[in-house]
Amino acid sequence: MQIMKVDPRALKENPDRMRQSNSSPQADALMLATIKAVGIVQPPVVAPEPDGGNGYIIDAGHRRVRLAIAAGLEEIEILVVDAANDNGAMRSMVENSVREALNPVDQWRGIERLVALGWTEEAIAVALALPVRQIRKLRLLANVLPAMLEQMALGDMPSEQQLRIIAAAGQVDQKEVWKANKPKKGDTASWWQIANALTRKRMYARDASFGDDLAQAYGIEWVEDLFAPADQDGRYTTNVEGFLGAQHEWMTNNLPKKGAIVDVNSWGQPELPKKASQVYGKPSKSDHAALYLDRDGKVQTVHYRMAEAAKPKGAACDGSVTGGDDANAVATPKVRPDVTQKGHDMIGDFRTDALHDALGRAPIEDDMLMALMVLAFAGQNVRVDSGAGGTFYGGKRFSRHAVGLFDEHGKLAFDQDTLRVAVRSVLVDVLSCRRGMSNSGMVARIAGDAIGADEFLPNMGSEDFLLCLSRQALEASCAEASVQPRQKVRETRAALVEHFATEHFVHPSGRFAPPVDELLEWIRAGAAADVIGAGSQDVGDSDLDDPSDVQAEQELKDVVDGESQDADLPDHDDQDEDFDQRAAA
């Protein structure tokens, strides 16, 4: 190894250089200015010309030599090293990789050149500090059509998924697709169209039920998918017809007892025989098995049960057939359920009455009462148009709070902290002051006033909110804040914004406490509704919660005589006693 000075024009370019893509004009201009100012800082690396020549071949520094000639330098320093047996291919690749990442196309070509010179994939991986799998991927990508590689070398690279599809296709297919989708000069290629045209259906070996014997019989050749996860069998074939044929033959040879091969519908679901019902639980010995191929070509099995034979006409009471061509057949009698639908309706009424009586009279601790309130909101008959965020509807909104009150055995078991969190979460989902469907009305304002929510209101002294106030409201706010009103409304509003920039302002209409007259009216209306509801507790099956029923009862009261009407009404003493119990609760 020695340093010497030579004319840069006497140096010869290395045909095996790794970086073949042209650098950008900006980068060349910057290096040219540096060479003119201070010369070449790092000498190019050259080696003696093989086969007894007197010249030198550049191993590293082609761009420096080219720009030194452009700068008009008569001599430059070079570093002469011994010639390598691979014409410096590996040395050039390592040097360029360390200095700046190679263009992907140059990297692919460089690896192919090293393999042609006798380097193994393992040796290249060690030298470049890359996994062997990465080297194999790059070798696969080097099979891309040269015309496509030239387009990629310009910086127009497809996505990784598109590159996988293109590299896996054959050269003939690539050539045809590139001819139809080749971009104009200066334009970028439509890689998604190219990849879509080269996409081929893959059938994977991990989904195959057949063995090597059927694979060989149907001409299936497995190809390794180098992009698949390392711990997964990535072998595949594009011979779809052969793969499906081998799968069908395997199903025929391995068909279980009471089994059948069925087709699939347009949604990929098996088409079971008529009057057959699919078994989703553990199949019994009398059930049938249906084998089919899903959209990935994988063998799937479902079990189904055929409908029981209908009882023929002329059957005796014990279920046996008394005559006809099917005299030897026996029809299964229809089994009556333990409880009829009407019985279940009666049970529902019994349970509801007992539950309501227990809620009215049974001793219940405060924490259990709070827990039951959380559970009640999770019922399927509860609907709340919540003002809180989230995409929860109906009981799903509240069931997420209720499940935290149970232990691993499904029993109500909670501590006070868990219960407090659940109750607060339920109240957040229920109470809302937003205008529209989710507005809780008076109760939300009462709740906010009770817990001091006024302290959490934001500063309303902003331009956006004050624009919503009239002149009278603005002047009233000025009087409260000791701000002198201006001649124009705009100036008054600007003065208030400036004043409230350092103070917290809440407009009286925005506070939670409702007007006293509205609150008393709401309480009186609620008390009247409570009396009406208490007086109708013992009315048969009528549902007085429905406004139409209340109206119908009022009209009936206007047209019938007094004696018959009094006979249908509940006893006043019972009504008063029921009202007293509800008031006490």
C-alpha angles and dihedrals in degrees: 000000000000141000120235140160122245140161106270089220090065094061118099125220119245111242089208096056114140101218106067099149115096118251121237119275090239093056091047092050091051093050092045091055090049092051092049091050104042105000126234109334098192116036117233116252115241137173131207115269110262125237093045099299122154098221133084129243120214114242097175130004106051091145093049091051093047093050092044088059089048089051090055097243113166095200137016134184117253134188111229116207133175115278115257123228090239092053088255094296096137093040091052093048095049092046093050093044092054095045097046134342111271121242105265091241091053090049092053092049092046093055092048089051091051091050090051089053091055103268115142123224091246092052092049090050092052093047094048095037091237130132115261088237089059090052090052091049091052091049090053091051089052087070090073115120110274091234089056091047090055090053091049091049088063089065095263098126126172122226119274093256092049090047091053092054093047094048093049092056124088124259092247093054091044091052093051094047093045090051090055096043104032110141124232119258110287094015128107122247122253094237095174091059091047093049091045091053091049095046113121127188111255126208112197127219091226088066094050119105094186125084136232093281094062091039089057092044092054094043096247116164118188119224121199114240102217091190094060120102113280093239094052132081100249099179114129143165133210091208092105096167093051092047094051091045091053090048092051092049090050091051091050092051094046101039110145126226110284088015132135139181111240135187126240130237128233090279092055094252122134117258104227123199118276116280090016121132122203117243112225097178131055108319121234127224092262094055124101129233125225120198121198142155119250125213091278091053092251120145111247130185129206129175125223138183125220120229117259116260113264118248107259124230118270094034120155123242092261091060098256120128114247102194149348131071091309095055092129094052122095121212119210111240118237110259116225114227119246091244126025125223091259088052090054089050090053091048089052091053092047092050093047093051092047092047093050092047091051092048089051100045113013118098109254125181118233095246092050090048090054091048091051089051089056091048092048092059089053091061119121091237092060122095123178125179094215125203090207122099127256135079098265122133134192117332092352089074092060102029089071088063095042097053091067090067094066131082127221090275094057096254127132103260122151143139127232094261093053091047093049091052092049094049093047090049092051091049090050090055094045107040117071136159095190116128113251135033096340095055110124091198124205096356093063092053091047090050092048092050091048095055097038097251090160088081090063097052114115125242107282094190092101129121092245095056098038089055086067093060126089124233091262092051091048092050090048089053089049091054092050092048095041092242120146111239116237131225093253127048091228091056092047090052092048090051091052092049090052092047095048093046088092099028134063112245126189118179113230091239090058097057120105101233106100122221111277095236092051091047093051091047090052091050092050091049091050092049091051092050090050092055092049092049092048092051093056100050095106099043108122116249097329118129107217091178086081110086091214090060092051090051092047091051091050091052090048089052090056097054107037124077121257099252098055091043091053090052092060097047122090120255113276092225091055089047093052092046092050091048091050091052092050092047091050091050 
